[in-house]
Amino acid sequence: MARPLARWRAGFSDWHPLPQYEIFLERTAVAWRVSYFVHGELHARIGFDTEDEAHHNIEWLKTECPPHQSWHQFDPPHDGPADL
């Protein structure tokens, strides 16, 4: 089972209640996992051996997916995207 640790959101939609872009950081029993969502749909999920590697990937995602967005960190939910 994955434990959500942090999440970031960017963009807002007039027609959809979910944020346009969202990144989750989770801790599993064997790895750190980063999940990337667009309009609530999972677009990428990758595991890392260390938390530093996961944070490096998150910083890259924030600059590339999509570029020029203002990202904001939110408290993690009690249940993350692990079951999606």
C-alpha positions as CSV (number, residue, x, y, z in Angstrom):
1,M,0.0,0.0,0.0
2,A,1.3,3.4,-0.9
3,R,1.3,6.3,1.6
4,P,0.7,9.8,0.0
5,L,3.3,12.3,1.2
6,A,2.8,15.4,-0.9
7,R,0.9,16.8,-3.9
8,W,1.2,19.7,-6.2
9,R,-1.4,21.3,-8.4
10,A,-1.3,23.7,-11.3
11,G,-3.9,25.3,-13.6
12,F,-7.6,25.6,-13.2
13,S,-10.5,24.7,-15.5
14,D,-13.8,26.5,-15.9
15,W,-15.5,23.3,-17.0
16,H,-13.9,20.6,-14.7
17,P,-13.8,20.6,-10.9
18,L,-10.3,18.9,-10.8
19,P,-7.1,20.8,-11.3
20,Q,-5.7,20.7,-14.8
21,Y,-2.4,19.2,-13.6
22,E,-1.5,17.3,-10.5
23,I,1.6,15.5,-9.1
24,F,1.6,13.1,-6.2
25,L,4.6,11.8,-4.2
26,E,4.0,8.5,-2.4
27,R,6.0,6.1,-0.4
28,T,5.5,2.4,-1.0
29,A,7.1,-0.5,0.8
30,V,10.0,-0.7,-1.7
31,A,10.2,2.7,-3.5
32,W,9.2,6.3,-3.8
33,R,6.5,6.8,-6.4
34,V,5.6,9.9,-8.5
35,S,2.3,10.1,-10.3
36,Y,1.3,12.8,-12.8
37,F,-2.3,13.5,-13.7
38,V,-3.9,15.7,-16.4
39,H,-7.6,16.6,-15.7
40,G,-7.8,13.8,-13.1
41,E,-6.5,11.2,-15.6
42,L,-3.2,9.3,-14.8
43,H,-0.6,10.1,-17.5
44,A,2.5,8.8,-15.9
45,R,3.7,6.9,-12.8
46,I,7.3,6.0,-12.0
47,G,9.1,4.5,-9.0
48,F,12.4,5.7,-7.6
49,D,14.9,4.2,-5.2
50,T,15.5,7.4,-3.2
51,E,13.4,10.4,-2.2
52,D,16.0,12.7,-3.7
53,E,15.5,11.0,-7.1
54,A,11.8,11.4,-6.8
55,H,12.0,15.1,-5.9
56,H,14.4,15.6,-8.8
57,N,11.8,14.1,-11.1
58,I,9.0,16.3,-9.6
59,E,11.1,19.5,-10.2
60,W,11.6,18.5,-13.8
61,L,7.9,17.7,-14.2
62,K,7.0,21.2,-12.9
63,T,9.1,22.8,-15.6
64,E,8.1,20.6,-18.5
65,C,4.6,19.4,-18.0
66,P,3.4,21.9,-19.0
67,P,5.9,24.7,-19.0
68,H,5.1,28.1,-17.5
69,Q,2.6,26.9,-14.9
70,S,2.5,28.1,-11.4
71,W,2.6,25.0,-9.1
72,H,1.2,25.0,-5.6
73,Q,1.8,22.4,-2.9
74,F,-1.1,21.0,-1.0
75,D,-1.4,18.7,2.0
76,P,-1.6,15.1,0.8
77,P,-5.0,13.5,0.9
78,H,-5.7,10.6,3.2
79,D,-6.0,8.3,0.2
80,G,-3.8,9.1,-2.8
81,P,-3.8,7.9,-6.4
82,A,-2.5,4.5,-5.3
83,D,-5.7,2.7,-6.1
84,L,-6.2,4.3,-9.5
